[in-house]
Amino acid sequence: MTALDTPPSLNVGVTRLRKEDAHLVTGRTNWTDNITLTGMLHVALVRSPMAHAKVSNVDVSAALEQPGVVAAFTGADLADNWAGGLPCAWPVTPDMKSPTHLPLATDEVRYVGDAVAVVVARTRPQAVDATEHVVVDYEPLPAVVDMEAALADGSPLADTSLDTNKSFTWQKIDGEIDDAFDGAAHVTTRRFINQRLIPTAIEPRSVVCAPPRETRETTLWSATQVPHILRLMLALTCGVPEHELRVVAPDVGGGFGSKLNVYAEEAICLVLARKLGKPVKWTETRSEGYQATIHGRDQIQDVSLAFNEDHTIRGMRVELHADMGAYLQLVTPGIPILGAFMFNSIYKMDALSFTCHGVFTNKTPTDAYRGAGRPEATYAIERLIDEAANELGVEPFELREKNWIKHEEFPYTTIAGIEYDSGNYEAATAKAREIFGYDELRAEQAQRRGSGDPVQLGIGISTFTEMCGLAPSRVLGSLSYGAGGWEHASVRMLPSGKVEVITGTSPHGQGHVTSWSQIAADALGVAYEDVEVRHGDTNVAHKGMDTYGSRSLVVGGYAVQVACDKVVAKARKVAAHLLEAAEDDIEFSGGTFSVSGSPDANTTIQDISLAVFAAHDYPEDMEPSLDSDATVDPENFSYPHGTHLCATEV
């Protein structure tokens, strides 16, 4: 056993060499595309070059004659293999329009990259080459590319199966918004365009699927953020019993929200592997990543702030047009809704009106990307505060300080109805200004403008908070989200005194193995090196809500802490039994249990683990095991905050 020669609490908050890095930097990684199975076939997709068109015919016969080709299928060929369309788990309104999204299109393509056929061959180049021999007859339809024009009378339809381009209108009004604006001394109004972005994680999306062999279990490896969610949703889409499906997220190279989804290629590979009885692999090209992996943002924001004579904020109006793209992916409609609670940001006000129109266009679907709705809100309010400061003739920080929530006012319930547990915007801003040299740069900016210097200086400010730790299941339920936000962890004390932590989170660069090891080492009083963290395999981590929404540490890490606390509680009971003392007299520190007032009467958690394994002498009212599980469901979100400053020469 490894002796612990440091006091407790010397892991959390202390810089450690990351456990993940050794294999990452030495090339011993296990990316999905590195996986090679005996007899594996390769998949390539035929994608639409048109944004919108009827598909009158798809002919794969010539592709089947190409070297190495094993099979080729159209959307119609595979139509009976789907138990349902690709899922949208966030129906934000009861009347939300959500067209059926089959993994392979059959009669209509709705964006460039929409897949219409699949080719399977012995090598990847053979599969790709054969796609050139698939003949698709397209009948072009008008493409809808402008959100506002899409809602106008007479607009072409992005999806001819619908009678509108509007997916939903979602509204939240808090306070007397009309009174706030009618009685305002000043109103600042602006339109901001939050442009569409492409996530582009360093590792492309990739899928490998192996059909059942000795058992009925199908195994699917995917470069995904959400193996547990993916398993459930693929079971529903493909009609495969959930208990017969294993999903593994091996090493995953970034996601930024783009791998928080259930994609057509995952469903297609699952069906093909089972249909052909052979392992199959698909890995996207960069161009496919631009076309068929979700995009982010794409909002038109019309925002207004109403002020009193003393420059305090009375109220805010937000009207949002959010581009859904051609289909609703897993959480597409919920992304702009998250911003409804963040447009007021760190500022006090008496009224807030938020209206969001979700609009279909013939573009790649949007979904979660880096902050997912919340940075978009921060951008709008911070730009608007700066614009208002300019109109009112006040210093931008002065206007912020006049309106933000003071640190002594926490916990604070915002106009949007959520409770910020803590914050100190004054301290964060003061520190940022000091480091940045804000006053000096403002003086230099004024000097350059006054002298007509050809190189001008711009200064950008953002004081912000975000609703993170996306977790409280009851709150998510009230927003019509289809899942909870809880998280699960298991902690196993091995007979040798080593520790296994099994987490429902699924890292893709965040460093969970290191962080969870630090938490467990401090909680159990064992060495950091003696903790092994396992994740990303639904056969190992049986429960989990995965990684997204800035939730892993505050929810998943907390689950590890709670599970460790349960281990200590069980071990304390055994220690009291072995040391012949009352349980209330047992103290625990640094991995050692001792009797209060008699420190020489002690035993370690490692010794207790071995004793429980042997099971020769343990309390009669407990099982011979220290292993513990925890499923935690926090009551609130977390609200990190900060101040960003930027100087740019133009």
Secondary structure as GFF3:
##gff-version 3
##sequence-region A 1 650
A	DSSP	alpha_helix	21	25	.	.	.	ID=ss1
A	DSSP	three_ten_helix	32	34	.	.	.	ID=ss2
A	DSSP	beta_strand	41	47	.	.	.	ID=ss3
A	DSSP	beta_strand	53	59	.	.	.	ID=ss4
A	DSSP	alpha_helix	61	64	.	.	.	ID=ss5
A	DSSP	beta_strand	69	74	.	.	.	ID=ss6
A	DSSP	alpha_helix	75	78	.	.	.	ID=ss7
A	DSSP	three_ten_helix	79	81	.	.	.	ID=ss8
A	DSSP	beta_strand	108	109	.	.	.	ID=ss9
A	DSSP	beta_strand	115	121	.	.	.	ID=ss10
A	DSSP	alpha_helix	124	131	.	.	.	ID=ss11
A	DSSP	beta_strand	135	140	.	.	.	ID=ss12
A	DSSP	alpha_helix	147	150	.	.	.	ID=ss13
A	DSSP	beta_strand	166	174	.	.	.	ID=ss14
A	DSSP	alpha_helix	177	182	.	.	.	ID=ss15
A	DSSP	beta_strand	186	197	.	.	.	ID=ss16
A	DSSP	beta_strand	206	210	.	.	.	ID=ss17
A	DSSP	beta_strand	218	222	.	.	.	ID=ss18
A	DSSP	alpha_helix	227	238	.	.	.	ID=ss19
A	DSSP	three_ten_helix	242	244	.	.	.	ID=ss20
A	DSSP	beta_strand	245	248	.	.	.	ID=ss21
A	DSSP	alpha_helix	264	276	.	.	.	ID=ss22
A	DSSP	beta_strand	280	283	.	.	.	ID=ss23
A	DSSP	alpha_helix	286	292	.	.	.	ID=ss24
A	DSSP	beta_strand	296	307	.	.	.	ID=ss25
A	DSSP	beta_strand	313	325	.	.	.	ID=ss26
A	DSSP	alpha_helix	334	338	.	.	.	ID=ss27
A	DSSP	three_ten_helix	339	341	.	.	.	ID=ss28
A	DSSP	beta_strand	351	360	.	.	.	ID=ss29
A	DSSP	alpha_helix	374	392	.	.	.	ID=ss30
A	DSSP	alpha_helix	396	403	.	.	.	ID=ss31
A	DSSP	three_ten_helix	407	409	.	.	.	ID=ss32
A	DSSP	beta_strand	412	413	.	.	.	ID=ss33
A	DSSP	beta_strand	419	420	.	.	.	ID=ss34
A	DSSP	alpha_helix	425	436	.	.	.	ID=ss35
A	DSSP	alpha_helix	438	451	.	.	.	ID=ss36
A	DSSP	beta_strand	457	465	.	.	.	ID=ss37
A	DSSP	alpha_helix	473	478	.	.	.	ID=ss38
A	DSSP	beta_strand	487	493	.	.	.	ID=ss39
A	DSSP	beta_strand	499	503	.	.	.	ID=ss40
A	DSSP	alpha_helix	512	524	.	.	.	ID=ss41
A	DSSP	three_ten_helix	528	530	.	.	.	ID=ss42
A	DSSP	beta_strand	531	534	.	.	.	ID=ss43
A	DSSP	pi_helix	552	557	.	.	.	ID=ss44
A	DSSP	alpha_helix	558	579	.	.	.	ID=ss45
A	DSSP	three_ten_helix	583	585	.	.	.	ID=ss46
A	DSSP	beta_strand	586	589	.	.	.	ID=ss47
A	DSSP	beta_strand	592	595	.	.	.	ID=ss48
A	DSSP	beta_strand	598	604	.	.	.	ID=ss49
A	DSSP	alpha_helix	605	614	.	.	.	ID=ss50
A	DSSP	beta_strand	628	632	.	.	.	ID=ss51
A	DSSP	beta_strand	641	649	.	.	.	ID=ss52
###
